[in-house]
């Protein structure tokens, strides 16, 4: 993929999706899943994605694999991308 193609892909994504920001609300939301599910190492990244979603009232996660976020199925809906 060329640099120009990659930048065009980024531009298309930015036009198509709302980017949810991290911050204090997300940190507060992260505590719950970390208490309820065993989280360690790289799994904290998935927990942070879910916390960001919950802090912004989003429940649907477009996913190509979604394996890391399946444990949060009671909180979010994985949507095949």
DORO-830837 format. One record per atom (N, C-alpha, C): x, y, z; atom name; residue number from 0; residue in one letter. Coordinates in pm, whole numbers, plus 50000, padded with zeros to 5 digits. Example, Ala and Ser with C-alpha at 12.3 -4.5 7.8 and 13.67 -1.06 7.14 Angstrom:
BEGIN
     x     y     z at   i aa
 51319 49431 50780  N   0  A
 51230 49550 50780 CA   0  A
 51320 49670 50780  C   0  A
 51285 49775 50708  N   1  S
 51367 49894 50714 CA   1  S
 51290 50003 50787  C   1  S
//
This chain:
BEGIN
     x     y     z at   i aa
 50086 49883 50000  N   0  X
 50000 50000 50000 CA   0  X
 50090 50124 50000  C   0  X
 50057 50216 49917  N   1  X
 50136 50339 49912 CA   1  X
 50097 50431 50028  C   1  X
 50184 50524 50054  N   2  X
 50156 50624 50160 CA   2  X
 50029 50700 50127  C   2  X
 50014 50738 50002  N   3  X
 49897 50814 49959 CA   3  X
 49768 50732 49979  C   3  X
 49773 50603 49946  N   4  X
 49657 50516 49966 CA   4  X
 49623 50504 50114  C   4  X
 49724 50491 50197  N   5  X
 49702 50481 50341 CA   5  X
 49639 50609 50395  C   5  X
 49689 50724 50351  N   6  X
 49633 50851 50397 CA   6  X
 49490 50869 50349  C   6  X
 49460 50824 50229  N   7  X
 49322 50830 50179 CA   7  X
 49231 50740 50261  C   7  X
 49280 50622 50300  N   8  X
 49202 50533 50386 CA   8  X
 49172 50600 50520  C   8  X
 49271 50666 50577  N   9  X
 49251 50736 50704 CA   9  X
 49147 50846 50688  C   9  X
 49157 50921 50581  N  10  X
 49060 51029 50556 CA  10  X
 48919 50972 50543  C  10  X
 48904 50860 50473  N  11  X
 48773 50798 50456 CA  11  X
 48718 50751 50591  C  11  X
 48803 50692 50673  N  12  X
 48760 50648 50806 CA  12  X
 48716 50765 50892  C  12  X
 48790 50875 50888  N  13  X
 48755 50992 50967 CA  13  X
 48622 51052 50923  C  13  X
 48590 51042 50795  N  14  X
 48461 51092 50746 CA  14  X
 48347 50997 50783  C  14  X
 48379 50869 50799  N  15  X
 48275 50768 50819 CA  15  X
 48244 50736 50964  C  15  X
 48337 50761 51054  N  16  X
 48321 50721 51193 CA  16  X
 48348 50837 51287  C  16  X
 48279 50834 51400  N  17  X
 48308 50929 51508 CA  17  X
 48421 50869 51592  C  17  X
 48523 50947 51619  N  18  X
 48635 50902 51702 CA  18  X
 48602 50936 51847  C  18  X
 48593 50836 51932  N  19  X
 48561 50858 52073 CA  19  X
 48689 50886 52149  C  19  X
 48688 50994 52226  N  20  X
 48808 51037 52298 CA  20  X
 48822 50967 52432  C  20  X
 48946 50944 52470  N  21  X
 48980 50891 52601 CA  21  X
 48980 51007 52700  C  21  X
 48971 50978 52827  N  22  X
 48973 51083 52928 CA  22  X
 48927 51031 53062  C  22  X
 48900 51121 53157  N  23  X
 48863 51079 53293 CA  23  X
 48740 50988 53298  C  23  X
 48638 51015 53216  N  24  X
 48519 50928 53216 CA  24  X
 48555 50787 53172  C  24  X
 48644 50776 53076  N  25  X
 48685 50644 53028 CA  25  X
 48762 50572 53138  C  25  X
 48850 50642 53205  N  26  X
 48926 50581 53315 CA  26  X
 48832 50527 53421  C  26  X
 48730 50604 53457  N  27  X
 48632 50557 53555 CA  27  X
 48558 50435 53503  C  27  X
 48523 50434 53375  N  28  X
 48453 50320 53315 CA  28  X
 48542 50196 53307  C  28  X
 48672 50215 53300  N  29  X
 48765 50104 53288 CA  29  X
 48776 50021 53416  C  29  X
 48753 50083 53529  N  30  X
 48766 50013 53657 CA  30  X
 48670 49896 53667  C  30  X
 48544 49915 53625  N  31  X
 48443 49810 53634 CA  31  X
 48482 49682 53562  C  31  X
 48508 49690 53430  N  32  X
 48547 49569 53358 CA  32  X
 48674 49504 53414  C  32  X
 48766 49583 53463  N  33  X
 48889 49526 53518 CA  33  X
 48862 49450 53649  C  33  X
 48761 49491 53721  N  34  X
 48723 49419 53843 CA  34  X
 48644 49292 53811  C  34  X
 48562 49297 53706  N  35  X
 48471 49187 53676 CA  35  X
 48532 49077 53590  C  35  X
 48632 49109 53509  N  36  X
 48691 49012 53419 CA  36  X
 48841 49004 53444  C  36  X
 48899 48885 53430  N  37  X
 49045 48876 53442 CA  37  X
 49110 48951 53325  C  37  X
 49187 49053 53355  N  38  X
 49250 49137 53254 CA  38  X
 49398 49148 53287  C  38  X
 49481 49122 53189  N  39  X
 49625 49136 53209 CA  39  X
 49694 49154 53076  C  39  X
 49810 49213 53079  N  40  X
 49889 49232 52958 CA  40  X
 49814 49308 52851  C  40  X
 49813 49253 52730  N  41  X
 49751 49322 52617 CA  41  X
 49599 49326 52626  C  41  X
 49540 49246 52713  N  42  X
 49394 49247 52729 CA  42  X
 49343 49381 52780  C  42  X
 49430 49458 52843  N  43  X
 49388 49589 52894 CA  43  X
 49348 49680 52777  C  43  X
 49408 49659 52661  N  44  X
 49372 49739 52542 CA  44  X
 49225 49715 52505  C  44  X
 49183 49589 52503  N  45  X
 49042 49558 52474 CA  45  X
 48950 49616 52580  C  45  X
 48990 49604 52706  N  46  X
 48910 49660 52816 CA  46  X
 48897 49811 52800  C  46  X
 49002 49877 52756  N  47  X
 48998 50022 52737 CA  47  X
 48905 50060 52621  C  47  X
 48904 49979 52516  N  48  X
 48811 50005 52405 CA  48  X
 48668 49998 52456  C  48  X
 48637 49894 52531  N  49  X
 48502 49877 52586 CA  49  X
 48469 49992 52681  C  49  X
 48563 50030 52766  N  50  X
 48540 50142 52858 CA  50  X
 48514 50271 52783  C  50  X
 48587 50294 52675  N  51  X
 48566 50415 52594 CA  51  X
 48426 50414 52534  C  51  X
 48387 50300 52483  N  52  X
 48253 50288 52426 CA  52  X
 48147 50318 52531  C  52  X
 48158 50253 52646  N  53  X
 48057 50270 52751 CA  53  X
 48052 50414 52802  C  53  X
 48167 50477 52814  N  54  X
 48171 50616 52862 CA  54  X
 48100 50711 52766  C  54  X
 48095 50674 52639  N  55  X
 48031 50758 52537 CA  55  X
 47893 50707 52497  C  55  X
 47844 50604 52568  N  56  X
 47710 50553 52541 CA  56  X
 47700 50471 52413  C  56  X
 47811 50421 52366  N  57  X
 47812 50339 52244 CA  57  X
 47811 50192 52284  C  57  X
 47732 50111 52214  N  58  X
 47722 49969 52248 CA  58  X
 47765 49877 52134  C  58  X
 47781 49931 52013  N  59  X
 47814 49847 51897 CA  59  X
 47959 49867 51856  C  59  X
 48030 49755 51841  N  60  X
 48171 49759 51801 CA  60  X
 48190 49687 51669  C  60  X
 48222 49760 51560  N  61  X
 48256 49693 51435 CA  61  X
 48386 49615 51455  C  61  X
 48386 49491 51414  N  62  X
 48502 49408 51442 CA  62  X
 48528 49310 51329  C  62  X
 48655 49291 51296  N  63  X
 48692 49191 51198 CA  63  X
 48708 49055 51265  C  63  X
 48758 49054 51387  N  64  X
 48774 48930 51462 CA  64  X
 48697 48938 51592  C  64  X
 48724 49041 51672  N  65  X
 48650 49062 51795 CA  65  X
 48681 48966 51907  C  65  X
 48777 48877 51886  N  66  X
 48804 48774 51987 CA  66  X
 48836 48835 52123  C  66  X
 48914 48941 52125  N  67  X
 48953 49001 52252 CA  67  X
 48839 49068 52327  C  67  X
 48736 49109 52254  N  68  X
 48624 49179 52318 CA  68  X
 48503 49090 52340  C  68  X
 48509 48965 52299  N  69  X
 48395 48875 52318 CA  69  X
 48358 48860 52465  C  69  X
 48455 48865 52553  N  70  X
 48427 48850 52697 CA  70  X
 48334 48959 52749  C  70  X
 48322 49070 52675  N  71  X
 48237 49181 52718 CA  71  X
 48101 49179 52649  C  71  X
 48062 49063 52596  N  72  X
 47938 49049 52521 CA  72  X
 47813 49087 52598  C  72  X
 47821 49087 52731  N  73  X
 47705 49130 52810 CA  73  X
 47694 49282 52815  C  73  X
 47797 49352 52772  N  74  X
 47800 49499 52776 CA  74  X
 47793 49563 52638  C  74  X
 47849 49492 52537  N  75  X
 47857 49548 52402 CA  75  X
 47808 49445 52300  C  75  X
 47783 49494 52179  N  76  X
 47745 49407 52067 CA  76  X
 47855 49413 51963  C  76  X
 47912 49299 51928  N  77  X
 48011 49293 51821 CA  77  X
 47940 49284 51688  C  77  X
 47977 49369 51595  N  78  X
 47916 49373 51462 CA  78  X
 48022 49335 51361  C  78  X
 47995 49232 51282  N  79  X
 48090 49192 51180 CA  79  X
 48116 49306 51082  C  79  X
 48243 49334 51061  N  80  X
 48281 49444 50971 CA  80  X
 48318 49390 50835  C  80  X
//
